[in-house]
Amino acid sequence: MSRTPAHPARDQIQLPLVLDCLSDPTRLAIVCSLAGHDQSAADLRCGDFTGFSGKSNLAYHFARLREAGLVMTRVKGTARYITLRRDDLAARFPGLLDTVIKSAMADMEPWMPIGCRLVCDKVV
């Protein structure tokens, strides 16, 4: 039994699922945070997002993001690392991710969870 969670292939990523997933403020904040760390050398662990919500709630949000094809989850030991599937999303829906992130960053204060505002300040 593999510990690696299932991810949709690039051609299986569906726009309605992506948009539905991004309609949730917590998931959108997670995506914005991941976009801000795309170029960094360090991967983000799922545990790095505990300021956004409780652990069980985050597990639900990470699963929804993964199932929609927005993120890739890598398991190493007891840790789970999460990365944004920017290349796959750009290939399927050119410009969508950047547009959504820029729009979200423009008006993040009213909806963004407190724990992630500092993490997201350097996005796009």
C-alpha positions in Angstrom: 0.0 0.0 0.0 1.4 3.3 -1.1 1.5 6.2 1.3 1.6 8.7 -1.5 -1.9 10.2 -1.9 -3.5 10.0 -5.4 -3.3 13.1 -7.6 -5.2 13.8 -10.8 -3.1 13.8 -13.9 -2.6 17.1 -15.7 -5.3 16.3 -18.3 -7.7 15.2 -15.5 -7.8 18.6 -13.8 -11.2 20.1 -14.3 -12.0 23.8 -14.2 -15.3 23.5 -12.2 -13.4 21.6 -9.4 -10.5 24.1 -9.4 -12.9 27.1 -9.2 -15.1 25.4 -6.5 -11.9 24.7 -4.5 -10.7 28.3 -4.8 -14.1 29.6 -3.7 -13.3 28.7 -0.1 -11.3 31.5 1.8 -9.1 29.0 3.7 -8.1 27.1 0.6 -7.6 30.3 -1.4 -5.3 31.5 1.4 -3.3 28.3 1.3 -2.9 28.6 -2.5 -1.7 32.2 -2.1 0.8 31.2 0.6 2.1 28.4 -1.6 2.4 30.8 -4.6 4.5 33.0 -2.4 6.9 30.2 -1.6 7.1 28.7 -5.2 10.7 30.0 -5.7 12.0 29.2 -2.2 14.3 26.3 -1.7 12.4 25.0 1.3 9.2 22.9 0.8 6.2 23.8 3.0 5.0 21.1 5.4 1.3 20.8 5.9 2.1 21.5 9.6 3.3 25.0 8.6 -0.3 26.0 8.0 -1.7 25.5 11.6 -2.3 29.2 12.0 -5.0 29.0 9.3 -7.2 26.5 11.0 -7.3 23.3 13.2 -5.4 20.2 12.1 -8.5 18.2 11.1 -10.0 21.1 9.2 -6.7 21.6 7.4 -6.5 17.9 6.5 -9.9 18.3 4.8 -8.8 21.5 2.9 -5.5 19.8 1.8 -7.4 16.8 0.5 -9.8 19.1 -1.5 -6.9 21.0 -3.0 -5.1 17.8 -3.9 -8.2 16.2 -5.4 -8.9 19.3 -7.5 -5.3 19.2 -8.9 -4.2 22.4 -7.3 -1.5 21.0 -5.1 0.9 18.0 -5.0 1.4 16.3 -1.6 4.7 14.4 -1.0 5.1 12.1 2.0 8.5 11.9 3.7 8.6 9.9 6.9 5.9 11.3 9.1 5.8 14.7 7.4 3.7 15.7 4.4 5.0 18.4 2.1 2.7 20.4 -0.2 3.6 22.3 -3.4 1.5 24.2 -5.8 1.0 22.6 -9.2 1.7 25.8 -11.0 3.0 24.3 -14.3 0.1 21.8 -14.6 -2.4 24.5 -13.9 -0.8 27.0 -16.4 -0.8 24.3 -19.0 -4.5 23.5 -18.5 -5.8 27.0 -17.8 -3.2 29.7 -18.9 -3.2 32.7 -16.7 -6.0 31.5 -14.4 -3.9 30.9 -11.3 -2.0 34.2 -11.5 -5.2 36.1 -12.1 -6.9 34.5 -9.1 -3.9 35.1 -6.8 -3.5 38.8 -7.8 -7.2 39.4 -7.3 -7.2 37.6 -3.9 -4.2 39.6 -2.8 -5.8 42.9 -3.7 -8.6 42.3 -1.3 -7.3 39.7 1.2 -7.9 41.5 4.4 -11.7 41.0 4.8 -11.6 37.2 4.3 -8.1 35.9 4.9 -7.6 33.9 8.1 -5.3 35.8 10.5 -2.6 33.2 10.7 -1.8 33.5 7.0 -1.7 37.2 6.4 2.0 37.5 7.2 2.8 34.4 5.1 1.1 35.8 2.0 2.6 39.3 2.1 5.2 38.5 -0.6 2.9 36.7 -3.1 3.0 37.8 -6.8 
